[in-house]
Amino acid sequence: MYEIPLDFSELAKRYAGRWVALDPDNYTVVTAGDSAEEVLEEANKKGIDEPIITHVVENYAVFVPCLTA
């Protein structure tokens, strides 16, 4: 199992309804936008080759983001 040490409820306060790209080394937001493609392209421009991309929902009380191998 893969865990991301990030408070998604705090992320939702700022980015609800948007897509974000996270730096996989420190889990900081690299960029945010209206589509996964947009944030991937912008993250790549900023030198992040393999960002973590997720759609931010308003309420994480009923949603648990996860990745499977």
C-alpha positions in Angstrom: 0.0 0.0 0.0 1.2 3.5 -0.8 0.4 6.4 1.5 0.7 10.1 0.8 1.5 12.0 4.0 -0.7 15.0 3.1 -3.7 16.5 4.7 -6.2 16.3 1.9 -8.8 18.2 3.8 -6.5 21.2 3.8 -5.8 20.7 0.1 -9.6 20.8 -0.5 -9.9 24.2 1.2 -7.7 25.7 -1.5 -8.1 23.5 -4.6 -11.6 21.9 -4.4 -12.9 20.9 -7.8 -9.5 21.4 -9.5 -6.7 19.0 -10.5 -3.3 19.3 -8.8 0.1 18.0 -9.5 2.2 17.1 -6.5 6.0 16.8 -6.3 6.6 13.1 -5.5 9.6 13.9 -3.3 7.9 16.2 -0.8 4.2 16.2 -1.7 3.9 19.9 -2.3 1.6 21.3 -4.9 3.5 22.1 -8.0 0.6 23.4 -10.0 -3.2 23.4 -10.2 -5.6 23.6 -13.1 -8.8 22.5 -14.7 -7.6 19.2 -16.3 -5.1 16.5 -15.6 -3.4 17.1 -18.9 -3.0 20.8 -18.0 -1.3 20.1 -14.7 0.9 17.3 -16.1 2.2 19.6 -18.8 2.8 22.5 -16.4 4.6 20.2 -13.9 6.8 18.8 -16.7 7.7 22.4 -17.6 8.7 23.0 -14.0 11.0 20.0 -14.1 8.8 17.4 -12.4 8.9 14.4 -14.7 6.6 12.1 -12.8 4.2 14.2 -10.6 1.4 12.7 -8.6 -1.8 14.0 -10.2 -5.1 14.0 -8.5 -8.5 15.6 -8.7 -9.3 17.4 -5.4 -12.9 16.9 -4.1 -14.7 19.2 -1.7 -15.1 16.7 1.2 -12.6 14.0 1.9 -14.7 12.6 4.7 -16.4 10.3 2.2 -13.5 9.9 -0.3 -10.2 8.1 0.3 -7.8 8.7 -2.6 -5.6 5.7 -3.3 -3.2 4.3 -5.8 -2.9 0.6 -6.7 0.0 -1.1 -8.3 
